[in-house]
């Protein structure tokens, strides 16, 4: 029996960080996100940040393990189960990468074509925690 659940979109993506305040500041200063709300419980601080319809939930858990080096690299990230990166759509990939490079953001993988013939392009940067962030220009 097939059941159809009426989904209306992606609400948010969650990420664990080692320094909540530094991550909020990085996303605000680098990508224009705003702090939407904060909350927590013993041992955990959390915040929602957003820009337009994009929302990210950040967690700082004092018992969290650090991110592995393999999770920080596009070539080894795919070999680890779970969600490996956050992808943000941009209108002009080359301009976005140039601006971020000028802001001293690490460009992990320079712009290249998605190998599906769609004309889409992508690049990867790292946030302040080392998490991979894809910049995606639709074809």
C-alpha positions, -999 to 999 in steps of 0.1 A, spaced: 0 0 0 15 34 -11 9 64 11 16 99 -1 28 124 25 22 160 14 57 175 18 59 213 12 97 218 11 129 215 31 125 233 64 161 233 76 194 215 78 212 209 112 249 209 119 269 204 151 296 230 156 323 234 183 318 272 187 282 284 182 290 321 185 318 319 160 296 299 135 268 324 138 292 352 132 308 334 102 275 327 84 263 363 92 295 380 80 304 357 51 271 346 36 246 372 50 226 349 73 207 364 103 202 350 138 166 339 140 164 323 175 185 306 202 176 279 227 192 250 246 192 225 273 219 214 298 251 209 279 237 221 245 234 256 230 215 259 197 205 286 172 185 289 140 201 312 114 185 321 81 186 340 49 154 342 29 139 307 28 172 290 39 174 279 75 203 262 93 201 249 129 234 250 147 242 229 178 270 232 202 271 201 224 298 199 250 300 161 245 302 162 207 331 145 190 352 167 166 346 165 129 369 140 112 394 151 86 378 128 61 345 148 64 363 180 56 375 169 21 352 164 -9 372 134 -21 367 114 11 335 130 24 314 108 1 328 76 17 312 85 51 275 78 57 251 106 65 246 141 52 280 153 40 275 189 30 251 219 27 244 232 -9 234 268 -15 221 280 -49 238 310 -65 230 329 -96 266 334 -107 291 308 -94 322 326 -107 312 359 -91 304 342 -58 337 323 -57 356 354 -66 339 374 -38 345 347 -12 381 343 -23 385 381 -17 371 376 18 398 349 24 373 320 24 390 287 15 379 275 -19 382 237 -16 371 228 -51 370 254 -78 340 259 -101 334 230 -125 305 215 -145 282 189 -130 289 158 -152 253 153 -162 250 176 -193 225 199 -175 248 230 -176 248 232 -138 281 241 -121 294 238 -86 322 246 -62 330 238 -26 341 261 2 347 254 39 329 272 67 347 283 99 344 248 113 357 231 82 322 218 71 319 216 33 295 241 17 286 236 -19 278 266 -41 255 254 -69 246 273 -100 216 256 -118 220 249 -156 
